[in-house]
Amino acid sequence: MVLCQGGEAAAVPAAGGKEPEVPLSREDGAGTGQPCLCPAPGMEAAGAEERRVCGCCAGLSWPRCCTAPGTKKKAACPGLGLFYTVLSAFLFSVASLFLKKIEDVHSVEVSAFRCVFQMAFVLPGLIYYKTGFLGPKGKRIFLFFRGFLGSSAMILLYYAFQVMPLADATVITFSSPVFTSLLAWIFLKEKYSVWDLLFTLFAITGVVLIARPPFLFGSNVKGIEGSYTDHLKGTIAAITSTVSAASTFVILRKVGKSVHYFLSIWYYAVIGLIGCVIALFVMNEWRLPYCGKDRVLLILIGLLGLGGQIFLTKALQIEKAGPVAIMKTMDVVFAFILQILFLNHLPTWWTVGGALCVVASSSGTAIRKWRQSLKKAKQNEI
C-alpha cells in the first residue's frame, strides 16, 4: 500500500517485506492534510481497501483518485502562467507610478495602507484553512523575521520610488535573485559556482551605473530627480530593500512547505503594520491625505499591489519558477515606459546600461537555476 499526504508519498512495506514502487502524487500547496490509502501499481486491493476514500481528491474513491496510474489530468492553457506574470508586472508598475503621483503622504504611511489591504485579504483564508494565527512553535521565529524583513523591504522600496526615478529603483530591485543565491550559499550551504559570482558582479556593476557615485562619475551627475543626496539615499534604500527581500526568500526556503503561505503573508502584513504605525508616530508623520486624489491613489495602490501579488502567486502555481523569473523582467520595461509617458523623465544611457547588466544577471541566475531543477527532475525519474 502507499500512504500519500499533502503531495508527498512514502512507501509502506508489503507483507512480503518488499517495498512497492511509489507512484507520483499530485502537488497541492494548500493540501487537505488528510492521508489516503491508494493501492500501488501492480498490487490488488483486497476487500474494503479497494474502495477506500481518497482525502486529496474531495472524497473520490481510489479508481478515480488523482494518484491512480493512467489518470488523465486536465490540460492547462499554454502560456497562462506567463500571462499572469506579465499582468502582475503591469499591476506592480502602475502601483509604483501612482506612488510617484502622491504628493503629501509619507512612504511609511503608504506601506501601512498596503499592509491593511493584505490583512483584509489573508484573514478569510486563515479562517478557511484553519491554520491559526501564530503557526507551528518551531517556525515562529522564522515567520517573525520573514515578516520583519519583508515589510522592511516594502517600506524601503516605497521610499526609493518617491525620491529617485521609477526605472532606477525598479532596476535595482531586480538584482534580488543574485543576492538570494549569495545568501543561500552563506546560510543554507547551497552551491555557489563561478557563474553565480559572475552574475553577482554584473548586478553590482548595474547598480553602480545607476547610482553613479561622485568618486567615479564626478560631482555633476545628470538625469536624476531632485538633489543627488536624495538620489543616493534612494539608491541605498533600494539596495537595502533588495537584500531584505533576498533574505526573506532564504527564510522561506528554510521553512519550506511546513507553513501555509497565507500564514507567511499574515506575518508580513501584521508586523509591517505595527512597524509602520510606530515609525509614523515617532516621526510625527501620521495624517490623512488632505487631497481627495491622494486618498483614491492610496486605495488603488493597495488594490493593485494585492492584485499583482495574487497573479504572481497563481503564475508560480501553474508555471515553473525559471520562466516566471525571466518574464518578470517586464517590470523593468513597464517602468521605463510609464516613466517616459507619465513622468516626462527620459532615462540616461547610464541607467539603460545598468538595467541591461542587472536584467542579464537576474535572467542568467533564473535560467541556471531552472536548468538545474530540470536536471534533478530527470535524474529522479531515472
Summary of the structure (lengths in Angstrom):
residues: 382
radius of gyration: 23.9
end to end distance: 22.3
largest distance: 84.2
contacts: 1225
relative contact order: 0.16
helix: 68%
strand: 3%
